[in-house]
Amino acid sequence: MTALLVAVDVGTTSARAGVVTATGDSLGRAEAPIDIRREGAIRAEHRSENIWSAVCTAVRAALSEANADPQSVRAMAFAATCSLVVRGRDGAPLPVSEDGEADWDTIVWLDHRAMEETALINATGHEVLEFAGGALSPEMEIPKLLWLKRNLPSIWQKTGYMFDLADFLAWKSCGSLERSQSTLTSKWSFLAHRADGWPTDFLASIGLDDLLSRASLPRTASPIGAPLGSLTAKASRELGLPRSVVVGTGMVDAHAGALGMYAEDPLGVDRHLGLVAGTSSAVTALARDPRPTPGLWGPYFGAVLPGFWLTEGGQSASGAALDYIIRSHASGAAPTPVMHAEIINRINRLRESEPDLAPRLHILPDFHGNRSPFADPAALGVMSGMSLDSSFDGLCKLYWRAAVSIALGVRHILETLNATGYAIDTLHVTGGHTRNPLLMELYADVTGCIIHELPDADAMILGTAMAAATAAGLYPRLADAAHAMRHASVTRTPDLPRKARYDIDYAVFLKMHAHRREIEAML
């Protein structure tokens, strides 16, 4: 009987499941929507039970699509956004908002309610911040936890379990209270390179001295792919899988994508940058030694591969920025895939007669803050060169220049990393942006990098399957699973004459950042 693996990746709006062979071949995939409620641009919440239900639906559908015998499944693992799940001492959901609706027990990763707490934490100057690019982000769990304790003290007193979403799903499936080295190092300020990883003095200094007991946190972190246990009877029934299935330690979704992309021999990692690009974008760089970089998250030890340090950054709104452009323009509509395709086709026709399309229009796409390299969650977007053109062609020009600005932002992060000892000339891209030909062209031409696309492979599912394969004992090490299960990529080379034009755009892009800082200082 062929050994199969189930990999689950939970994003912002859906849960996806894949059935994968031990050699990395995908046999079936399925997706189920998850609920999200928003309050303006700042707050967002999930219902963890709804997420679990969507996971079960997706797993069953993926097994059906693969025509797979559930008895063939050896192991499964989870990747998810860094959303915070809050549970009581009895394991039941607790509310994370003032309205007291307990079902909404999860603060979504993109929620920025903890801006004040983030500023208070960063003002401590504690050495922990050296392993977070010099400053925590409101997208991390520590600021969210402090917000919960300060703003909902009665709820805090009732807490018994708090999880990163990937760890919650592992707990839900097998009952393990272990936590992933990926989630703890990158979102909970755990220092995995130290014998005693929890910085208790730091936690006490910000008022979270009771965090370990309130959240039922372990003293150590579980390496990615470590076996956590087998499915509980309840999870077995709900997932449609046998109880013998082993649950492997999972990870943050961007880290799963990095693992799926970095599956080749990592000896040349200094030259490679991973880009998981969808609603937001995450960039990942690995190194044998720690390379603290102001404005970029990390370095995190063992967050993707054992023995390697991860530096991580990104854009809080990339695909979401393009959606915003479409939704807010007079000639726009709902940002559906059909609408995106119509705009892209029109842009390509306009560029046939006007290759340098809308050259005086420049954008800073920081509509949800600047994650990297400025680590400024309060940053705002800027547009320069606007006219009264409200036509569809005007929308297309705005979309085009927004896409250029997203690629310029990636170049900005890349050059920041190169200033700390990297020599990045290769970009590995996966996620929804691989379906946008404009962005894929721009990532090559704006950065000057060779691009490796994984258009058919889902790197998050693949990386999570690698963790499951390791947990099943199909490979002795995670690195061995990654090497054996890797997928071939499609290579794209930059158009160097076009890059010369984008070099001008990049100079303007940097000048606009400087001007924004000057204006903010005047207010």
N, C-alpha and C positions, 0 to 999 in steps of 0.2 A: 504494500500500500504506500503510495507516494506521500511523503510528509508535507503537510500544508501548514501555512501560518496565516493568522488573521491580524491585520494592522488597522488601527483606528486613528483617525486624525480629526480632531474637533476644532473647527475654525470659529469665526465670529457669528456666522449665520447658519452653519450646517455642520452635521457630523458625517464623516465619510469613512467607509470601511472598504478594505481590499483583501482579497484572498490571493496569497502569494506563495509560490513554490520556494523550495530551499535554494534554488539558483537565481531567484529574483524575478521570475516570470509572473506577470499578473494574469490571473485567471478570471477575475470578476471584481467589479467595483460597484458601490451603490452609495447613495447620499440621502440624507433625511434632514429637513429643516429644523432649526432650533429657534425658540422664542427669544426675543430681545426687546426690552423696553428702554426707551431713551427719554431723557429729560434735558432738552436743549442739546448743546454740543458737548456738555461736560460730563453728564452722568449716564451710565448704561448698566443694565442688570440682566442676568440670566436666571432661570430656574434650574437648579442642578438635576432635579428629578426629570424634568423635560429633556435635558441633555442626555441623561441615561436612557430614557425611552427612545430618543432618536438614535443613539448608538445601537441599541438592540435591534431597532428596525433596519438600520443600515447593514448590520452584520448579517442578519437573516436574508436580506435581499442580495447581498454580495455572494453569500453561499449559494443561493438559488441561481444567480446569474452564472456562477462558475460551474454549476451542476456538480458541486462538490459534496462528498460524503462527510458530514461533520465529524465522524469518527477518525477521519484522516488528519484533523487539525491537531497539531502538537502543542502550539503555544500561541499567545497573542500578546500585544503590547499597545500602549496608548501614547499618542502625542496630542497636545492641546495648547491652546492659547494660555497665557499666564494669568488667567482669571482666578479670583479668590473665592473659594467656597467656604461658607460659614455654617457649622453645625453645633447643636447643643450637646450636653453631656449624654443624652439618650440617643444621639446620632441623628436627631430630626433637624430639618432645616430651620434656620433662624433668619429673621429679616435683616437686610442691610440698608434699609432706608427708614425714615421717620414714620412712614405710613403703616408700618408694622405688618405688612403682608409677608408672612413667613416663607411662602413658596418662592419669592424672589430673594434667594439666599446667596447669590453670586454676583460679585462686582466684576464687570467685564474688564478685560485687560486695558482697553482704550479709555476707560473712565478716568477723568482728571479731577475728581472731587477733592483729592488729597493734596492740592497745591500748597496750602498753608503748612501742612505737616511736612511736606517735602522740603520747603524752605527752612523750617526749624531743624530738621535732621541735617541738612547740608551745612547749616551754620555751625554745627558742632566741630567740623573739621577733623572728625575722628579718622584714624588710619584705615578703617573699613572702607571709607570713600575712595581710597587709592585703588581699590579693586572694583570700582564702579565708574571709572572715568572721571573721578573727582566729585561726582554728585549723583545722588539717587534720582530716579525719575518717578513721577506719580503713577506710572504704569507698573511699577514694581510693587511687591506685596507689603514691604515694611511700611511705606507711607500709608497705604490703604488700611493696614492693621491699626496704625496709630490714629487714623481718622475714626475708625470704628470705636476704639476705646474712648476717644475724647468726645465724640458726638452721640454715641449710643451706649453710654456706660451700663445701662441695665441689660442690654443685649450682651455686652462683653462679659458681664458676670455670669451669664448663662452658657457661655461657649465651653465646648469640650473637645471639639475637633475643628481644625481649619486647614485647608488644603489648597495647593495649586491644583488646577483642574485635572492635569494628567495624573497626579497622585490620588485625587479623589476617585477617579475612574478605576484605578488599580484597587483602591480600598473597597469600592462598590462591588468589584468583581471577585476579589479573593479575600477581603477582610484585612489585608496587610496595612499596618501603620508605618511601614518604611516610607522614606521619601527619596526621590531621585536626586542624584548629584547635579543633574541638569537644572532642576527647578530650584533647589536650595541655594546653589552657588550664585545663580543669576538673578533670583527674585527675592531671596530671604536673607541675604548678606552672610551666608554661611561660607567660611573660609576652608575649603576642602584640602588645601595644601598644608594645613596645620593639623597637629595631632588632636587638638581640641578645637573643632571647627566653629563652635558657636561663640561669637564675640559678646559674652555676657555683660562686660562693662559697657559696651556700646548700647546694647538693648536697655540696660538699666538707666543709662544717661538720657535716653529719649522717652522713658516711661513705659517701656515694654519688658520690664523685669520678669513678669509672669507669663511671657509669651510661650515658652516651651511647655509649660503645664497646661495653659489654656488651649493650645493648639494640638496637644498630644504629639509633640515633635520628638523624634528619636535623637540620640546624641551623635549619631553618625549618619552619613548619607549613603544611599545605595547606588553603586555604579550602574550605568545604563546597561541593560541586558541581563542584570542579575535576576535569578528566579525569585519571585515573591511568594509563590504558593499556587495551588490549584483553585479552580473556580468553586465558589460556594454552590450549594444545591439551588438556591434561588437564582443566582446569576446564570447558572447552567441552563435553567428552564427559560429564562428571559432572553438569553442570547441564542438559544438553539444550538448549544455546543456541549460536548460531554464534560463531566466534572474533571476528567483527567487533564484537560487543557491547562498548561502552565502559564501564569501571567508573569511577563517580564517587566523589569523596571523601565518605565518610559521616559519621556522628556518633553521639553517645550517644543512646540511645533517647528519653530525656526531652526532649532538644533537638529530635529529629525531631518529637515530639509538639507541642512549642512552635511549631515552624515550621508545622506543619499547622494549628494553631489561630490563630496570629498572621498568617494569610495576607492579612488585609485591610491597607489602607493603615496603616503603623505610626506615623503622625504623632501619634496619640493614645495611644501605648503607656503613658504614665504612669497611665492609668486602667484598664489591663487586667492581669489576672493569669491565667496558664495553670495548669491543674491536670491532670496526667496521673496518674490514680488507678486502682490495681489492687491487687496484693499490697502494695506500698508506694505512697506518693504523692510526686510531685515537683511543686513549684510553681516557676513561672518568671516573671520580670518583666524587661522590657527598658527601656533608657533610652539617651538620646543621650550622657549623661555618666556617668562612674563614680560609683556611690553605695555605698561600702563600708558594710556593715551587720553589726554584730557578731552572730554566731550564724547568719548566712546565707552560703552559699557564693558566692564571687565578690567583686567584679564581674569577669567574664570578657569580654575584648574579642573580638568576632566569633565567639562560640561558637554563635550561631544565625543571625544576619543580619549581613552586613558593615556596619561602622560603628556597630553597636549594642553596648552592654554588657549582659551577662546577669547577673542576680542570681538565685540558685537556692536553694531549700530544700526542705523536705518532711518526711514522716513515714516512718520506716524500716519501720513495720508499721501498715498501715491495714486493707486487706482481710485481711491476715494476722492482725490483731488480732481481727477478727470470726470468722475461722476458728478461732482459738485459743479464743474464748469457747464456740463450739459444741462443739469437740472435748473440752474439759476439763470441761464441765458434766455432772452426773449424768444429765440428760435429753437430752444431746446425742448426736451420732453423727459420722460422717465429714461434713465440711463441703462437701457436694456442692451444685451449683446447686439441686437439688430441695429439699434441706434448708433452704437459705437462703430459698427461695420460701415454704416452709411456715411458717417463722418470721415472715417479713415479712407474710404473709396474716393470721396470728394476731395480730400486733402491731396491724395496722389494725383488726381487730375489737375488740380490747381498748381501743383509743383512741376508739372510737365511744361507749363508756360512761364512759371515763376519759381525757379528752383530755390531761391532765397525768399521763402514765404514769410511775410510780415516781419521783416528784420528789425523794425523799430519797436516791436512789442516784446516786452521782457517781464518775466514773472518770477517771484519767489514763492514757491508752492507750500509755504509753511502754514497751511490753513488749520492745522491742529498742533501747532508748535513745531519746534525744530529738535528732533531727537538727536541728530548727529550732523555736524560735529560740535554744535554749540550747547547741547544739553539744555535747551531753553523751552520748556513746555508752554511758556506764555507767549512765544513768538507768534507773529501774525503774518499772513500772506501779503504780498505786495504786487501790484500790477502797474507797469509804466508803459505809456504809449497807446492808451485806449482812445477810441473815437466813438462817434455816434452810430457806428455800423451795427445794426441789430438783425442783419440778414443771416441766413443759414451759412453763407460763405464767411460772414464775420465770426460765427460760432466756430467754424472749422479752423480759421486762423488762430483763434484763442486756444482751441484744443491742441493744435499743433505746437504752439509756443509753450503751453503748459507741459506737454510731453517732453519738449526740449529741456525745460527747467527741471523736470524729474531726473532726467539723465545727467544734467549738470550737478544736481545734488549728489548723485552716486559718485561722480568724479571728485567732488569735494571731499567726500568721505575717504575715497581711495587715496587721494593725495595726502590727506591727514595721516593715514596709516603708513604710507611710504616714508613719511618724515620720521617715523619711529623705528625704521629698520626693515620694513617690508620692501619688496621690489615687485609689486603686483603688476602683472601684464596679462593675466588670464582671468576671465570672469565666468563663473558657472551660474547659469540662470535657470530657475524653475518657478512654477506658479502661474497664475493667470496671465501675467504679462507676456508669456511665450505665445499667447494667442493674439497679441497685438503687434502686427508687423512694424508699425511705426516705432514703438518702444524698443523692439529688438534691434532694429537698424540704428537707433540713436544710442543704445548702450554701447555698441561697437564703435560708432563714429565719434561720439563725444568723448569717450574715455580713451580711445586708441587701443583698447584691449582686444585680444582674441576672445570670442564668445563661444562657450560650450552650452548649448541649449539641451534641455531634457523635455522636448515638447510632448512626447507620448508617455514618458515615464512620469509618475507622480513622486517626486523626491521625498515628500513627507511620509507618504505611505511606504515607500521603499525603505527609508531610514528606520521607520518604526518596525517594519518587518525584519530588518537586520537585528534589532534588539530582541525581537521575539525568537529569531533563529538561535541567537546566543543563549537565551534563557532555556530553550529546548535542548541545548547541548549538541545541536547540529554542527556547531563550530566551536573550537576551544576558546576563541577570543572574539570580541566585537570587531576588531580590525580584520580578522580572518573572514568573518561574515560579510563585512563591507566589501572586501576585495572580491569574494566569490560571487556576490549578488549584484555587483555594479552593472549599470546599463551604459550602452554606447550613447554618445551625445552627437548632436549636429553642430558642426563648427561654422562660425561666421567670422570673417576677418574685417577689420575696419577699412573704410574708404578714407585714405589719408588726406586727399585734397579737400574733402568735406570737413575733416577734422580741423583744418586750418580756419574754416569759417566759424566752427563752434568754439575755437580758442578765443575768438573775439567775444562771443556770447558768454564764455566763462569769465573773462575779465570784467564784463558788465555785471555778471552774477555776483562776483565778489565785491564789486563796488556798491551794488545795491544792498548787500548785507551791511557794509560799513555805513552807508547812508541811513539805513534803518536804525542802527545803533545810535547814530548821532541824533536822529529825530527823537527816539525814545528818551535819550538823555535830556532833551529839552523840555519834556513834559512833566 
